[in-house]
């Protein structure tokens, strides 16, 4: 080790605190980068596995092709595996009790290439079919059809065709196994087949679609099968050429071509999806925040180290150190810090994600409706990228200070004249400031402008920290909001419904349940669903774009009406800040619940339907034959959902309205019916205790009802929300630590470097009060400037993040004001505190010693 | 034999009109083994002259030739190596590196040069400097006089052609001042070391072979007082 290295080491050891802060700062950013890369890769892995398990491993599929097609596909040099199957016929098991799904689609897989092994199913019993006449069915089929088939059993299945008339020509066409129920479907029996059941498994939705009218049976293609086939192929080495390859094959084999676009999407081949752009947009924001934070922290650490060692460098060069030697010192420091921090950060990032996934893996899985669990996947390329990125950040951060170190002319370092090249214009303050702040205050303001490089470094560090902290907070705030949109808000513990009781008995029981002790809140509710049509001008623009418009220009919509008992309605109105009186009795008036939240695929949208709802009159009817037109006036609008509605996420073309029980009863009279389901919803202080009381009451009254227990669901939801908060605030906390360390480092070193100047002020008789005043104005000047720049920039960035997330989660734009307040307070605290602490340390020093500044 | 030749040295600070001329065409030569004191009032330009001779500050115009080599024709790298091998600088405020111990501070020019340290030479030097017991100490553990001895050691360890001292006793009491000057004279005599010293102190100046007085950036007097 040469003298420069030794000197660097000794300097680092002497400034242990700063070295440690730098190492930790680098480690935290490496950990965060590692974590981000692990999250991204693991998430894609989860989704890939989910799609693979659902659809099977194929990239392109040709339907309705000739028996010669598999060989042609296999002959292509880029083809990997090929799965061949054909729909032999439908079977209609006579003993099946499932009237909704009475069919079994019999798929024959090619036994010559183990095609059945690639079907997306998990065998629970037995084995896969190896020859024609062997059959594997799903456990779901056996259970819902109430069939008691055993592996090894022989079954005789009546087979035939399902046909549906074409809307235009009336010609009978075959029904696809994946199509949902169609009107006018006909069953054309063709004979029967004997099969041996060789296995039972659980089939994926891709193999056995839940919306279909048939289940799936898997067998083998008979020898010499000459019917149409379905050939699914995967590319041997998947790349962006997959579409060329698929198209080339398609030209040869014909038929209907489908790409497994979802799988290709998660493999990163396609990118035309909002989820992808949200995910990568969010990742880019997080990485950006981390990178900016790390560069700022590390750059500052080196800049500070350099400022402290400026005279050392000058001295070294006066005894003959070359530029390379001086530069080498900074790079050596960077290398040492990297050597310690990068492995530490990698480990911490991996561990953090391991723990995070253990805690919130199931939530993420739920959020994205993935069937496969989230697990930590280490992609060597991603880890290498994190390491390289961190090393680049370190190098970049050290580069400028290193160049600057190499250029320090010895004479300036010896004279200590580096920081004082200023013109009077640079330190000019307005004449008012002296009057306003006094001489010391003005001196403080001048000081903050005096050394341009130090001033800029401090300001930059404050500014970056403010922006970083606020961006992280905004991001997590939006993530939290997005997540809470995915979790349904159920406000009650139990729902008791009375399907088989008369009106009078039901009212009696409902009142009895609501009178049980231990209830925090309860509501008795009835509901009905109606239909109405609205004119375009009645709807908002966003509603018009979301709802289907009929040919006559009107918009057909649904309306869900909830009736609340009087007490519950009054309680609700109080909470929502509405007047209850106009609603009570048979008023025909209701409260529109708006805006409402809807889920469309992966997206969540908050939608306002009616353009001018207050006072508007709606006419609707239940869909039943001869049902009268019912009239409803909107007397209030609230976004707050009452107990029965909360958690019932509707669809975008349905209004939700709340009315009194009397209004509801009046409508039932008009319809000449009283048969609406009613239920009592209860939130209890002690749900378990209440449940035992409920059972007791049921026994006493010998009544029949059904109870739905929501306590577990509520508990789970609140735990999930808590975990998400822990996770997201963990990120904010980490960023806040990085920012805090950064500011602390900058400010306290800035003070330490000015000890000579402070001693001079003391020696000319500045009073402690005046000195404090000077420092306070200096801090204030830094804080105000950093905030004046940082707050608007953060708000702009927040808008950017909002725009990214808005693609999937629609909510109104707002800022996390709490975080903004924390940033304002934090900046002044973090500027003021290290300054006063360093000053206290300086105060203990002898003025003359500091003035002489004998030893560097 | 001529060791140092200074020709028409000028140094201008600040802007063209508003700045000041610290040196206005200074020329002189120094023979090998000569002991020269440079005297003058504050702001006369003597420290500037010394820094330019030492290769740590650049002149606005003029030439400095050490052993025939034009110092300011050298690039940065060559100049650094020149400083390391040919010049020994002693400052008023010692300018030691606080995290290096006495031995490391003294041998710094050799260490920077990647040269082997001759233990006999080092031993000899520290004994003469009276620092034999202090080699492992850090500068902060030494008195002012001891710190200045370390900086003398550092200036001499590489056997430079020229030792330049800028008010070496300016920060010391009279007892220590006497000792430091005694040491410098001693090295000058025993090692035939060429020595240029800036001082305010007339008693120190009178111990030199020659006194150059600088006033307002120009040589006002150049007297040989001893041969």
HADDOCK unambig.tbl for C-alpha pairs under 7 A between the chains (distance, minus, plus):
assign (segid A and resid 3 and name CA) (segid B and resid 111 and name CA) 5.77 0.50 0.50
assign (segid A and resid 3 and name CA) (segid B and resid 112 and name CA) 6.39 0.50 0.50
assign (segid A and resid 10 and name CA) (segid B and resid 99 and name CA) 6.02 0.50 0.50
assign (segid A and resid 11 and name CA) (segid B and resid 99 and name CA) 6.48 0.50 0.50
assign (segid A and resid 312 and name CA) (segid B and resid 97 and name CA) 6.32 0.50 0.50
assign (segid A and resid 315 and name CA) (segid B and resid 95 and name CA) 6.57 0.50 0.50
assign (segid A and resid 317 and name CA) (segid B and resid 80 and name CA) 6.60 0.50 0.50
assign (segid A and resid 318 and name CA) (segid B and resid 56 and name CA) 5.91 0.50 0.50
assign (segid A and resid 318 and name CA) (segid B and resid 83 and name CA) 6.70 0.50 0.50
assign (segid A and resid 319 and name CA) (segid B and resid 83 and name CA) 5.86 0.50 0.50
assign (segid A and resid 319 and name CA) (segid B and resid 84 and name CA) 5.10 0.50 0.50
assign (segid A and resid 319 and name CA) (segid B and resid 109 and name CA) 5.84 0.50 0.50
assign (segid A and resid 320 and name CA) (segid B and resid 80 and name CA) 4.28 0.50 0.50
assign (segid A and resid 320 and name CA) (segid B and resid 81 and name CA) 5.44 0.50 0.50
assign (segid A and resid 320 and name CA) (segid B and resid 83 and name CA) 4.77 0.50 0.50
assign (segid A and resid 320 and name CA) (segid B and resid 84 and name CA) 3.88 0.50 0.50
assign (segid A and resid 320 and name CA) (segid B and resid 109 and name CA) 6.58 0.50 0.50
assign (segid A and resid 321 and name CA) (segid B and resid 80 and name CA) 5.77 0.50 0.50
assign (segid A and resid 321 and name CA) (segid B and resid 112 and name CA) 6.17 0.50 0.50
assign (segid A and resid 322 and name CA) (segid B and resid 77 and name CA) 5.58 0.50 0.50
assign (segid A and resid 322 and name CA) (segid B and resid 80 and name CA) 5.26 0.50 0.50
assign (segid A and resid 323 and name CA) (segid B and resid 77 and name CA) 6.92 0.50 0.50
assign (segid A and resid 410 and name CA) (segid B and resid 56 and name CA) 5.51 0.50 0.50
assign (segid A and resid 411 and name CA) (segid B and resid 56 and name CA) 5.51 0.50 0.50
assign (segid A and resid 411 and name CA) (segid B and resid 57 and name CA) 5.65 0.50 0.50
assign (segid A and resid 854 and name CA) (segid B and resid 93 and name CA) 5.40 0.50 0.50
assign (segid A and resid 855 and name CA) (segid B and resid 95 and name CA) 6.14 0.50 0.50
assign (segid A and resid 855 and name CA) (segid B and resid 96 and name CA) 6.61 0.50 0.50
assign (segid A and resid 855 and name CA) (segid B and resid 98 and name CA) 6.90 0.50 0.50
assign (segid A and resid 856 and name CA) (segid B and resid 95 and name CA) 6.32 0.50 0.50
